[in-house]
Amino acid sequence: MTSRLEHYIAEGKTLDADEREIAALSLRQIDEERQAEVDAAWDETINRRLDELLSGKVEAVSGRETIAIARARAAARRK
C-alpha cells in the first residue's frame, strides 16, 4: 500500500458515517463512458460465444466437467 493511499484511508476514518458512505459510493462508481466501453466489450464476447455455441463450433460443457478439466490442467502444470 502506498503512503498516499494510507493517508487517504486515515483521512477517511475521520469522516462521519454519512460522509464515509458517500465517499465509498463515489469510489465504487465507474464513469459512464468507461462503463459503456465495458458493456460493449461484454456484449461482443457474449454474442461471439453464443454464435460459436449455436453454430456447433464449440460444444457446451457442464460446470462440473469444466472444473475437472481446470484441475487436471493445473495438476499437469505443477508436475
N, C-alpha and C positions, 0 to 999 in steps of 0.2 A: 504494500500500500504506500502510495506516495505521501510525502508530508503535506502536500496541497490537499489531498483527499482527507487525510487525518484532520486537517484544520477545518474543512467543511463539515465533517462529521461532528467534531467537537462543537462547532458553532450551531449545528442543527440540534444538538442536545439541549441548547439553551432556549430553544423555541418552546412556546406552549403547545398543547396538544393540537389545537386547531391549525396553528402555523405549520407544525410537523406534517399534518395530514395534507395540507395544501402543497407543501414542498414535495412530499412523496408522490402525490398525484402528478405534479408538474414534471418530475424527473422520469416518471414512467411513460409519459406521453411521447409519441413519435410525431414529428411534424407531418402534415398532411401530404406533402409532396413525396417524402420518403415512404410513407405508408402506401401511397398509390404505386410506387415502384415495387415494393414488397408484394402487394396484392397482385400486380401484373405478372410478376415472376412466378408466383404460386399458381395463378390461372394457367400460365403457359405449361408449367410442369404437370398440373392435373390433366389438362387437355391432352398433352403428349402421352402420358401414361395410360389414360383411358383409351386413346386411339390404338396404342400398342396392344392393350388387352383385348379390345373389340376386334381388331384385325387378326388376332391369333399370333402376332409377332412374339408375344410373351405369354406365359402360362401363369395363372393365378396359383399362389402357394399359400397354404394356411399359416396362421401366425405361429403355431407350434413348429411347423416344418421350417419356417424362417429362422426361428430361434435355434433349432437344432443345427441348421446349416451354419449360422453365425458362430455357434460354439465350436463346431468342428473346424471351421477355418481358423478361429482364434487358437485352438489347441495345436493345429498344424504349424502355425507361425511360431509358437513357443518352442517347438522341437528343434 
